[in-house]
Amino acid sequence: MDRKRSFSALFAQIFTVITLCLFSVNSAYAQSLIRDTEIEEILRDFSEPLIRAGGLDPKAVDIYIVNDNSLNAFVTRGQNIFLHTGLILESHTPNQLKGVIAHEAGHIAGGHLVRSDYGQRSAYGSMLIAAGLGLAAILAGEGAAGSAIIAGAPQFGALEVLAYTRVNESAADQYAAQYLERTGQSGKGLIQFFEKFRYQEVLSNSKRRPYFRSHPLSSNRIDALREVVDESPYTDKPDSDEDIYKLEMTQAKLRGFLDGQQSVFSRFPLSDTSNPARYARAVAYYKGASLKSALKEVDALIETDSQNPYYHELKWQILYESGRGEESIGPINRAMELKPEAPLFKISAAQAYLNLPANDQNHKAVELLKSALITEPKNSAAWYYLSQAYGQQGKDSLAKYAIAEQSYAMSCYHRSMSFARRAQKGLERGTSQWRRASDIIAISETQLAKDKKKARQRCQ
């Protein structure tokens, strides 16, 4: 990943933009990820019972939020579930969102990712065979026919992948229904979700929503799923008020940050004094540099629930990003008191301490960042701020070591190897940082050699 930038404090924490190269037979694309403690916690609350019901370890399954307004969700190697913001916003009920999450968990539990390698290789093989036939036709003097065969070669592979995927999709539906029933929840949400987009079945692949390109829908699938769901004793069980409120707050927060200001105020007019409406408006005012109005809305939220750490977190962001760093210390400290285990809160507080004019709270920033890195050792933003903190203390070797860790977390192996070597020159031999720098150098060298070999193979 050559391009990756960290932006401080989006959603009162960190908004990290990461390049994700997701390769299929003939396509690749990049998306950005959103980090937010509150939304991640809510998604975890929704997901963990379902993941556990699938016989998986919730700690081993990572959930990522993709900043994309298209309706999509997918899984990748390493037991990773990716949910687009468009999917979260499109879900009318918690049960609909949970249904999609259960479906994705079904792909992981069913081993579809591992098996899909065979499907992809088979599809790729079909494409190469077709291309080979086309090349043979050209060499035989049938240029027009050969070109037509080669032009259609990717379609051979695509058709085989789709045929293979439909089997996995049906299996994942059945797994999802089982997980929802095991956790005492209705499976109707997943059916409702599919029913809303049944028309996608008749559209050409290029016109379908991203989710239904990778998850081909069919009436038979919906009917088969309905048969199982209708037999569940929980088929008519409604969402809890608590889950409905969580989804409303999640959607309001996302809309506040991602939608235009006019859209936010149209959806959440001033006459609406509900917490979701105030949440969305507070963010919209902040984005529009209306500091007074933003603080008024967030203070009203704090008045309704002073024990909510995320309200204090938002107040920290509004103040910090508006150049009132010293005033922001109180709100973020209060957020940490209410939720001391949140690593992103600690990173936010460290930012505030590092930017104090007198710079006399540097040691607090270092303590907070070290604590955050125990929980999230690959958080590149935390390593970057730690390098700043060490730099302010005049500890150049430790600052270089922190940059080496940051670069390694970002898979920038040339940079991580370079800074690790530079750091070792000033670090005492045998210390934990010195040994870790040696590991970074060794792993980075190995990875660079692998990448070089792959590059050569691609060129052969």
SEDOTOR-940512 format. One record per residue (C-alpha): x, y, z; residue number from 1; residue in three letters. Coordinates in nm, 4 decimals. Layout:
REM SEDOTOR-940512
R  X  Y  Z  NUM  ALA
...
***
This chain:
REM SEDOTOR-940512
R  0.0000  0.0000  0.0000  1  MET
R  0.1928  0.2995  -0.1274  2  ASP
R  -0.0699  0.5593  -0.0528  3  ARG
R  -0.2159  0.6013  0.2905  4  LYS
R  -0.2884  0.9187  0.4833  5  ARG
R  -0.4074  0.9611  0.8374  6  SER
R  -0.6429  1.2486  0.9178  7  PHE
R  -0.6822  1.3458  1.2812  8  SER
R  -1.0135  1.3290  1.4592  9  ALA
R  -1.2930  1.2427  1.2228  10  LEU
R  -1.5844  1.1262  1.4387  11  PHE
R  -1.3832  1.2637  1.7312  12  ALA
R  -1.1144  1.0069  1.6778  13  GLN
R  -0.9180  0.9130  1.3670  14  ILE
R  -1.0367  0.9010  1.0078  15  PHE
R  -0.7794  0.6819  0.8334  16  THR
R  -0.7685  0.6549  0.4571  17  VAL
R  -0.6214  0.3223  0.3512  18  ILE
R  -0.5762  0.1814  0.0043  19  THR
R  -0.7444  -0.1569  -0.0239  20  LEU
R  -0.6564  -0.3478  -0.3381  21  CYS
R  -0.9321  -0.6003  -0.3889  22  LEU
R  -0.8479  -0.8070  -0.6939  23  PHE
R  -1.0895  -1.0201  -0.8886  24  SER
R  -1.0366  -1.1800  -1.2285  25  VAL
R  -1.0324  -0.8519  -1.4136  26  ASN
R  -1.0955  -0.5689  -1.1681  27  SER
R  -0.9468  -0.3812  -0.8737  28  ALA
R  -1.0529  -0.0802  -0.6714  29  TYR
R  -0.9599  0.1221  -0.3681  30  ALA
R  -1.1785  0.2451  -0.0835  31  GLN
R  -1.1363  0.4409  0.2391  32  SER
R  -1.1994  0.3115  0.5891  33  LEU
R  -1.3628  0.4970  0.8762  34  ILE
R  -1.2574  0.4479  1.2375  35  ARG
R  -1.5118  0.5376  1.5035  36  ASP
R  -1.5329  0.3831  1.8483  37  THR
R  -1.9080  0.4317  1.8884  38  GLU
R  -2.0094  0.2894  1.5518  39  ILE
R  -1.7602  0.0045  1.5797  40  GLU
R  -1.9002  -0.0834  1.9227  41  GLU
R  -2.2586  -0.0856  1.7941  42  ILE
R  -2.1652  -0.3037  1.4983  43  LEU
R  -1.9833  -0.5346  1.7384  44  ARG
R  -2.2927  -0.5561  1.9583  45  ASP
R  -2.4954  -0.6534  1.6512  46  PHE
R  -2.2352  -0.8949  1.5143  47  SER
R  -2.0745  -1.0867  1.8009  48  GLU
R  -2.3742  -1.3083  1.8918  49  PRO
R  -2.4125  -1.4028  1.5246  50  LEU
R  -2.0415  -1.4694  1.4783  51  ILE
R  -2.0399  -1.6839  1.7912  52  ARG
R  -2.3484  -1.8704  1.6691  53  ALA
R  -2.1495  -1.9598  1.3566  54  GLY
R  -1.8837  -2.1299  1.5661  55  GLY
R  -1.6343  -1.8491  1.5095  56  LEU
R  -1.4309  -1.6557  1.7639  57  ASP
R  -1.5555  -1.2926  1.7655  58  PRO
R  -1.2051  -1.1754  1.8598  59  LYS
R  -1.0692  -1.3304  1.5407  60  ALA
R  -1.3230  -1.1603  1.3130  61  VAL
R  -1.2505  -0.7965  1.2294  62  ASP
R  -1.5238  -0.5601  1.1117  63  ILE
R  -1.4371  -0.2588  0.8971  64  TYR
R  -1.6495  0.0379  0.7903  65  ILE
R  -1.5953  0.1402  0.4281  66  VAL
R  -1.6666  0.5042  0.3462  67  ASN
R  -1.8740  0.4436  0.0360  68  ASP
R  -2.2379  0.5370  -0.0222  69  ASN
R  -2.2992  0.2338  -0.2412  70  SER
R  -2.4879  -0.0601  -0.0962  71  LEU
R  -2.2271  -0.3311  -0.0404  72  ASN
R  -2.0667  -0.5719  0.2045  73  ALA
R  -1.8004  -0.8359  0.1553  74  PHE
R  -1.5505  -1.0589  0.3301  75  VAL
R  -1.1814  -1.1147  0.2658  76  THR
R  -0.9098  -1.3503  0.3811  77  ARG
R  -0.8204  -1.3386  0.7478  78  GLY
R  -1.1855  -1.3363  0.8619  79  GLN
R  -1.2537  -0.9713  0.7763  80  ASN
R  -1.6032  -0.8302  0.7231  81  ILE
R  -1.6376  -0.4997  0.5381  82  PHE
R  -1.9604  -0.2985  0.5576  83  LEU
R  -2.0192  0.0042  0.3349  84  HIS
R  -2.1684  0.3131  0.4948  85  THR
R  -2.4294  0.2975  0.2179  86  GLY
R  -2.5437  -0.0400  0.3484  87  LEU
R  -2.5696  0.0884  0.7062  88  ILE
R  -2.7706  0.3921  0.5938  89  LEU
R  -2.9937  0.1831  0.3644  90  GLU
R  -3.0915  -0.0579  0.6429  91  SER
R  -3.4411  0.0328  0.7615  92  HIS
R  -3.4199  -0.1855  1.0709  93  THR
R  -3.1418  -0.3370  1.2849  94  PRO
R  -3.2663  -0.6805  1.1780  95  ASN
R  -3.1963  -0.6017  0.8125  96  GLN
R  -2.8379  -0.5004  0.8927  97  LEU
R  -2.7920  -0.8016  1.1189  98  LYS
R  -2.9208  -1.0264  0.8423  99  GLY
R  -2.6511  -0.9064  0.6029  100  VAL
R  -2.3842  -0.9421  0.8731  101  ILE
R  -2.5040  -1.2974  0.9455  102  ALA
R  -2.4866  -1.3732  0.5734  103  HIS
R  -2.1262  -1.2511  0.5544  104  GLU
R  -2.0382  -1.4498  0.8673  105  ALA
R  -2.1860  -1.7504  0.6879  106  GLY
R  -1.9345  -1.7056  0.4068  107  HIS
R  -1.6503  -1.7158  0.6592  108  ILE
R  -1.7870  -2.0116  0.8551  109  ALA
R  -1.8597  -2.1991  0.5316  110  GLY
R  -1.5016  -2.1610  0.4137  111  GLY
R  -1.6187  -1.9938  0.0943  112  HIS
R  -1.3153  -1.7681  0.0820  113  LEU
R  -1.0784  -2.0615  0.0723  114  VAL
R  -1.2869  -2.2456  -0.1833  115  ARG
R  -1.3337  -1.9327  -0.3901  116  SER
R  -0.9631  -1.9474  -0.4692  117  ASP
R  -1.0339  -2.2628  -0.6660  118  TYR
R  -1.3299  -2.0974  -0.8299  119  GLY
R  -1.1220  -1.7935  -0.9217  120  GLN
R  -0.8378  -2.0070  -1.0527  121  ARG
R  -1.0820  -2.2144  -1.2542  122  SER
R  -1.2407  -1.8984  -1.3916  123  ALA
R  -0.9028  -1.7485  -1.4651  124  TYR
R  -0.8050  -2.0723  -1.6378  125  GLY
R  -1.1131  -2.0534  -1.8576  126  SER
R  -1.0208  -1.6985  -1.9490  127  MET
R  -0.6645  -1.7953  -2.0380  128  LEU
R  -0.7821  -2.0947  -2.2422  129  ILE
R  -1.0190  -1.8685  -2.4353  130  ALA
R  -0.7413  -1.6141  -2.4869  131  ALA
R  -0.5102  -1.8919  -2.6010  132  GLY
R  -0.7652  -2.0101  -2.8575  133  LEU
R  -0.7965  -1.6539  -2.9790  134  GLY
R  -0.4220  -1.6168  -3.0162  135  LEU
R  -0.4079  -1.9475  -3.2058  136  ALA
R  -0.6804  -1.8224  -3.4413  137  ALA
R  -0.4858  -1.5041  -3.5106  138  ILE
R  -0.1678  -1.6999  -3.5802  139  LEU
R  -0.3698  -1.9204  -3.8156  140  ALA
R  -0.4678  -1.6148  -4.0165  141  GLY
R  -0.8196  -1.5700  -3.8747  142  GLU
R  -0.7505  -1.2300  -3.7245  143  GLY
R  -1.1122  -1.1148  -3.6922  144  ALA
R  -1.2309  -1.4387  -3.5328  145  ALA
R  -0.9304  -1.4505  -3.3014  146  GLY
R  -0.9844  -1.0947  -3.1843  147  SER
R  -1.3495  -1.1669  -3.1103  148  ALA
R  -1.2596  -1.4700  -2.8995  149  ILE
R  -0.9968  -1.2761  -2.7022  150  ILE
R  -1.2360  -0.9842  -2.6488  151  ALA
R  -1.4869  -1.2256  -2.4994  152  GLY
R  -1.2326  -1.4154  -2.2915  153  ALA
R  -1.3035  -1.2401  -1.9592  154  PRO
R  -1.6707  -1.3311  -1.9962  155  GLN
R  -1.5863  -1.7028  -1.9884  156  PHE
R  -1.4237  -1.6548  -1.6513  157  GLY
R  -1.6959  -1.4263  -1.5194  158  ALA
R  -1.9711  -1.6756  -1.6037  159  LEU
R  -1.7922  -1.9547  -1.4203  160  GLU
R  -1.7380  -1.7374  -1.1137  161  VAL
R  -2.1064  -1.6407  -1.1070  162  LEU
R  -2.2196  -2.0014  -1.1345  163  ALA
R  -1.9870  -2.0930  -0.8512  164  TYR
R  -2.0885  -1.7958  -0.6381  165  THR
R  -2.4613  -1.8656  -0.6529  166  ARG
R  -2.4053  -2.1924  -0.4667  167  VAL
R  -2.2132  -2.0128  -0.1904  168  ASN
R  -2.4731  -1.7367  -0.1690  169  GLU
R  -2.7547  -1.9840  -0.1095  170  SER
R  -2.5473  -2.1623  0.1542  171  ALA
R  -2.4660  -1.8325  0.3268  172  ALA
R  -2.8397  -1.7494  0.3341  173  ASP
R  -2.9124  -2.0734  0.5165  174  GLN
R  -2.6259  -2.0172  0.7597  175  TYR
R  -2.7567  -1.6666  0.8301  176  ALA
R  -3.1050  -1.7992  0.9089  177  ALA
R  -2.9528  -2.0518  1.1490  178  GLN
R  -2.7397  -1.7897  1.3279  179  TYR
R  -3.0347  -1.5551  1.3692  180  LEU
R  -3.2532  -1.8331  1.5084  181  GLU
R  -2.9786  -1.9521  1.7463  182  ARG
R  -2.9548  -1.6004  1.8869  183  THR
R  -3.3322  -1.5684  1.9261  184  GLY
R  -3.3768  -1.3228  1.6389  185  GLN
R  -3.5954  -1.3091  1.3314  186  SER
R  -3.4590  -1.3794  0.9865  187  GLY
R  -3.7221  -1.1621  0.8203  188  LYS
R  -3.4823  -0.8680  0.8033  189  GLY
R  -3.2622  -1.0471  0.5506  190  LEU
R  -3.5676  -1.1418  0.3440  191  ILE
R  -3.6918  -0.7807  0.3557  192  GLN
R  -3.3490  -0.6634  0.2456  193  PHE
R  -3.3495  -0.9008  -0.0510  194  PHE
R  -3.7120  -0.8224  -0.1373  195  GLU
R  -3.6327  -0.4501  -0.1625  196  LYS
R  -3.3837  -0.5296  -0.4344  197  PHE
R  -3.5497  -0.8265  -0.6046  198  ARG
R  -3.5605  -0.6166  -0.9231  199  TYR
R  -3.1781  -0.6366  -0.9351  200  GLN
R  -3.2170  -0.9937  -1.0602  201  GLU
R  -3.3409  -0.8792  -1.3998  202  VAL
R  -3.0828  -0.6031  -1.4483  203  LEU
R  -2.7613  -0.6492  -1.6394  204  SER
R  -2.4582  -0.6963  -1.4144  205  ASN
R  -2.3210  -0.3502  -1.4980  206  SER
R  -2.6437  -0.1858  -1.3760  207  LYS
R  -2.6738  -0.3773  -1.0508  208  ARG
R  -2.5764  -0.2363  -0.7155  209  ARG
R  -2.2280  -0.3496  -0.6084  210  PRO
R  -2.3655  -0.5867  -0.3445  211  TYR
R  -2.5738  -0.7760  -0.5993  212  PHE
R  -2.2860  -0.7996  -0.8447  213  ARG
R  -2.0799  -0.9971  -0.5943  214  SER
R  -2.3897  -1.1545  -0.4313  215  HIS
R  -2.6086  -1.2576  -0.7271  216  PRO
R  -2.9734  -1.2555  -0.6223  217  LEU
R  -3.2479  -1.4893  -0.7420  218  SER
R  -3.6137  -1.5501  -0.6615  219  SER
R  -3.5316  -1.9112  -0.5803  220  ASN
R  -3.2855  -1.7969  -0.3146  221  ARG
R  -3.5426  -1.5702  -0.1518  222  ILE
R  -3.8095  -1.8420  -0.1582  223  ASP
R  -3.5721  -2.0999  -0.0078  224  ALA
R  -3.4713  -1.8572  0.2662  225  LEU
R  -3.8345  -1.7713  0.3426  226  ARG
R  -3.9199  -2.1392  0.3947  227  GLU
R  -3.6557  -2.1692  0.6658  228  VAL
R  -3.7317  -1.8348  0.8317  229  VAL
R  -4.1072  -1.8997  0.8454  230  ASP
R  -4.0441  -2.2148  1.0494  231  GLU
R  -3.8396  -2.0306  1.3118  232  SER
R  -4.0101  -1.9668  1.6474  233  PRO
R  -3.8633  -1.6159  1.6348  234  TYR
R  -3.9851  -1.5239  1.2878  235  THR
R  -4.2138  -1.2455  1.4161  236  ASP
R  -3.9883  -1.1240  1.6952  237  LYS
R  -3.9380  -0.7448  1.6578  238  PRO
R  -3.6175  -0.5473  1.7095  239  ASP
R  -3.5626  -0.4169  2.0610  240  SER
R  -3.6076  -0.0450  2.1261  241  ASP
R  -3.2426  -0.0336  2.2291  242  GLU
R  -3.1209  -0.1749  1.8965  243  ASP
R  -3.3494  0.0587  1.7006  244  ILE
R  -3.2061  0.3561  1.8905  245  TYR
R  -2.8483  0.2385  1.8289  246  LYS
R  -2.9084  0.2172  1.4549  247  LEU
R  -3.0775  0.5593  1.4500  248  GLU
R  -2.7820  0.7183  1.6311  249  MET
R  -2.5338  0.5444  1.4007  250  THR
R  -2.7163  0.6628  1.0906  251  GLN
R  -2.7530  1.0174  1.2264  252  ALA
R  -2.3817  1.0365  1.3013  253  LYS
R  -2.2857  0.9052  0.9596  254  LEU
R  -2.5234  1.1456  0.7849  255  ARG
R  -2.3873  1.4358  0.9856  256  GLY
R  -2.0345  1.3642  0.8680  257  PHE
R  -2.0969  1.2302  0.5191  258  LEU
R  -2.4021  1.4160  0.3853  259  ASP
R  -2.4117  1.7765  0.2725  260  GLY
R  -2.5282  2.0365  0.5258  261  GLN
R  -2.8478  2.1131  0.3348  262  GLN
R  -2.9373  1.7447  0.3240  263  SER
R  -2.8786  1.7080  0.6986  264  VAL
R  -3.1000  2.0027  0.7931  265  PHE
R  -3.3690  1.8881  0.5541  266  SER
R  -3.3751  1.5427  0.7118  267  ARG
R  -3.3308  1.6732  1.0688  268  PHE
R  -3.5075  2.0128  1.0939  269  PRO
R  -3.4686  2.2322  1.4035  270  LEU
R  -3.8175  2.1315  1.5124  271  SER
R  -3.6848  1.7787  1.5673  272  ASP
R  -3.5327  1.7747  1.9165  273  THR
R  -3.4640  1.4002  1.9294  274  SER
R  -3.1128  1.2837  2.0136  275  ASN
R  -3.0417  1.1486  1.6623  276  PRO
R  -3.1473  1.4825  1.5109  277  ALA
R  -2.9328  1.6845  1.7521  278  ARG
R  -2.6408  1.4499  1.6872  279  TYR
R  -2.6594  1.4961  1.3103  280  ALA
R  -2.7054  1.8745  1.3367  281  ARG
R  -2.4175  1.9144  1.5828  282  ALA
R  -2.1837  1.7490  1.3338  283  VAL
R  -2.3279  1.9444  1.0393  284  ALA
R  -2.2851  2.2757  1.2232  285  TYR
R  -1.9279  2.1796  1.3124  286  TYR
R  -1.8505  2.0932  0.9510  287  LYS
R  -1.9987  2.4254  0.8438  288  GLY
R  -1.7788  2.6142  1.0956  289  ALA
R  -2.0840  2.7228  1.2983  290  SER
R  -1.9061  2.6657  1.6277  291  LEU
R  -2.1637  2.8277  1.8559  292  LYS
R  -2.4528  2.6277  1.7109  293  SER
R  -2.2512  2.3047  1.7141  294  ALA
R  -2.1643  2.3469  2.0821  295  LEU
R  -2.5244  2.4330  2.1647  296  LYS
R  -2.6468  2.1073  2.0104  297  GLU
R  -2.3784  1.8902  2.1713  298  VAL
R  -2.4306  2.0538  2.5118  299  ASP
R  -2.8010  1.9741  2.4809  300  ALA
R  -2.7064  1.6116  2.4185  301  LEU
R  -2.4755  1.6061  2.7205  302  ILE
R  -2.7576  1.7483  2.9311  303  GLU
R  -2.9819  1.4550  2.8315  304  THR
R  -2.7108  1.1978  2.9119  305  ASP
R  -2.3921  1.3187  3.0805  306  SER
R  -2.2683  0.9583  3.1025  307  GLN
R  -2.2466  0.9146  2.7249  308  ASN
R  -1.8741  0.9242  2.6383  309  PRO
R  -1.9382  0.9913  2.2697  310  TYR
R  -2.1080  1.3246  2.3348  311  TYR
R  -1.7998  1.4436  2.5230  312  HIS
R  -1.5833  1.3032  2.2475  313  GLU
R  -1.7737  1.5050  1.9864  314  LEU
R  -1.7366  1.8180  2.1974  315  LYS
R  -1.3620  1.7530  2.2107  316  TRP
R  -1.3484  1.7324  1.8325  317  GLN
R  -1.5495  2.0493  1.7797  318  ILE
R  -1.3217  2.2446  2.0134  319  LEU
R  -0.9955  2.0847  1.9031  320  TYR
R  -1.0582  2.1233  1.5319  321  GLU
R  -1.1677  2.4838  1.5890  322  SER
R  -0.8309  2.5771  1.7376  323  GLY
R  -0.9400  2.5649  2.1023  324  ARG
R  -0.7067  2.2857  2.2031  325  GLY
R  -0.6738  2.3715  2.5703  326  GLU
R  -1.0532  2.3782  2.6140  327  GLU
R  -1.0767  2.0398  2.4426  328  SER
R  -0.8738  1.8651  2.7138  329  ILE
R  -1.1656  1.8570  2.9590  330  GLY
R  -1.4176  1.6866  2.7258  331  PRO
R  -1.1756  1.4194  2.6028  332  ILE
R  -1.0611  1.3440  2.9577  333  ASN
R  -1.4252  1.3042  3.0568  334  ARG
R  -1.4798  1.0689  2.7615  335  ALA
R  -1.1826  0.8593  2.8770  336  MET
R  -1.3162  0.8486  3.2323  337  GLU
R  -1.6434  0.7085  3.1004  338  LEU
R  -1.4756  0.4664  2.8588  339  LYS
R  -1.1162  0.4126  2.9723  340  PRO
R  -1.0484  0.1130  2.7474  341  GLU
R  -1.1063  0.2980  2.4151  342  ALA
R  -0.7699  0.3302  2.2332  343  PRO
R  -0.8954  0.5940  1.9890  344  LEU
R  -0.9948  0.8186  2.2803  345  PHE
R  -0.6387  0.7935  2.4109  346  LYS
R  -0.4984  0.8877  2.0707  347  ILE
R  -0.7321  1.1879  2.0541  348  SER
R  -0.6270  1.3023  2.4020  349  ALA
R  -0.2606  1.2610  2.3089  350  ALA
R  -0.3128  1.4871  2.0085  351  GLN
R  -0.4569  1.7542  2.2332  352  ALA
R  -0.1703  1.7276  2.4823  353  TYR
R  0.0920  1.7413  2.2061  354  LEU
R  -0.0542  2.0664  2.0752  355  ASN
R  -0.0625  2.2551  2.4053  356  LEU
R  0.1367  2.5804  2.3715  357  PRO
R  0.3633  2.5167  2.6701  358  ALA
R  0.4184  2.1557  2.5637  359  ASN
R  0.4394  2.0612  2.9314  360  ASP
R  0.2062  1.7617  2.9065  361  GLN
R  0.4209  1.5680  2.6618  362  ASN
R  0.4737  1.2830  2.9075  363  HIS
R  0.0957  1.2318  2.9300  364  LYS
R  0.0759  1.2038  2.5523  365  ALA
R  0.3479  0.9378  2.5530  366  VAL
R  0.1719  0.7369  2.8245  367  GLU
R  -0.1610  0.7511  2.6416  368  LEU
R  -0.0120  0.6502  2.3079  369  LEU
R  0.1797  0.3591  2.4565  370  LYS
R  -0.1398  0.2416  2.6238  371  SER
R  -0.3365  0.2705  2.2985  372  ALA
R  -0.0707  0.0726  2.1122  373  LEU
R  -0.1015  -0.2176  2.3533  374  ILE
R  -0.4569  -0.2624  2.2254  375  THR
R  -0.3905  -0.1583  1.8643  376  GLU
R  -0.0223  -0.2268  1.7897  377  PRO
R  -0.0737  -0.1637  1.4182  378  LYS
R  -0.2369  0.1782  1.4553  379  ASN
R  -0.0155  0.3885  1.2294  380  SER
R  -0.1613  0.7179  1.3547  381  ALA
R  -0.0642  0.6339  1.7134  382  ALA
R  0.2919  0.5538  1.6051  383  TRP
R  0.3091  0.8818  1.4131  384  TYR
R  0.1993  1.0883  1.7134  385  TYR
R  0.4379  0.8939  1.9355  386  LEU
R  0.7228  0.9886  1.7005  387  SER
R  0.6159  1.3524  1.7409  388  GLN
R  0.6131  1.3168  2.1186  389  ALA
R  0.9594  1.1609  2.1264  390  TYR
R  1.0822  1.4304  1.8890  391  GLY
R  0.9593  1.7018  2.1255  392  GLN
R  1.1493  1.5293  2.4049  393  GLN
R  1.4666  1.5232  2.1972  394  GLY
R  1.4685  1.1419  2.1837  395  LYS
R  1.5566  1.1187  1.8162  396  ASP
R  1.6331  0.7462  1.8068  397  SER
R  1.2982  0.6584  1.9644  398  LEU
R  1.1266  0.8987  1.7235  399  ALA
R  1.2893  0.7162  1.4305  400  LYS
R  1.1882  0.3833  1.5809  401  TYR
R  0.8255  0.5019  1.6033  402  ALA
R  0.8359  0.6069  1.2365  403  ILE
R  0.9723  0.2618  1.1516  404  ALA
R  0.6733  0.1056  1.3283  405  GLU
R  0.4331  0.3451  1.1561  406  GLN
R  0.5793  0.2603  0.8150  407  SER
R  0.5734  -0.1117  0.8890  408  TYR
R  0.2047  -0.0915  0.9889  409  ALA
R  0.1379  0.0778  0.6541  410  MET
R  0.3352  -0.1910  0.4643  411  SER
R  0.5848  0.0737  0.3482  412  CYS
R  0.8726  -0.1702  0.3791  413  TYR
R  1.1511  0.0406  0.2234  414  HIS
R  1.0710  0.3191  0.4684  415  ARG
R  1.0291  0.0902  0.7700  416  SER
R  1.3622  -0.0800  0.7015  417  MET
R  1.5401  0.2534  0.6548  418  SER
R  1.4098  0.4096  0.9774  419  PHE
R  1.4638  0.0901  1.1770  420  ALA
R  1.8310  0.0876  1.0747  421  ARG
R  1.8680  0.4559  1.1586  422  ARG
R  1.6988  0.4046  1.4935  423  ALA
R  1.9243  0.1138  1.5882  424  GLN
R  2.2327  0.3346  1.5623  425  LYS
R  2.1138  0.5358  1.8610  426  GLY
R  1.9330  0.2642  2.0587  427  LEU
R  2.1042  0.0626  2.3278  428  GLU
R  2.1747  -0.2850  2.1972  429  ARG
R  1.9518  -0.5520  2.3467  430  GLY
R  1.6663  -0.3233  2.4499  431  THR
R  1.3126  -0.4133  2.3434  432  SER
R  1.3056  -0.1336  2.0856  433  GLN
R  1.6433  -0.2424  1.9428  434  TRP
R  1.5242  -0.6028  1.9093  435  ARG
R  1.1963  -0.4945  1.7554  436  ARG
R  1.3858  -0.2784  1.5051  437  ALA
R  1.5857  -0.5884  1.4083  438  SER
R  1.2604  -0.7776  1.3505  439  ASP
R  1.1246  -0.4958  1.1345  440  ILE
R  1.4433  -0.4946  0.9252  441  ILE
R  1.4376  -0.8717  0.8761  442  ALA
R  1.0654  -0.8926  0.7931  443  ILE
R  1.0792  -0.5886  0.5643  444  SER
R  1.3735  -0.7345  0.3708  445  GLU
R  1.1874  -1.0640  0.3285  446  THR
R  0.8696  -0.8908  0.2171  447  GLN
R  1.0544  -0.6725  -0.0337  448  LEU
R  1.2241  -0.9802  -0.1765  449  ALA
R  0.8845  -1.1524  -0.2128  450  LYS
R  0.7351  -0.8475  -0.3786  451  ASP
R  1.0260  -0.8296  -0.6197  452  LYS
R  0.9853  -1.1981  -0.7054  453  LYS
R  0.6117  -1.1499  -0.7640  454  LYS
R  0.6862  -0.8524  -0.9875  455  ALA
R  0.9280  -1.0651  -1.1929  456  ARG
R  0.6708  -1.3441  -1.2212  457  GLN
R  0.4072  -1.1022  -1.3420  458  ARG
R  0.6419  -0.9810  -1.6134  459  CYS
R  0.7282  -1.3310  -1.7419  460  GLN
***
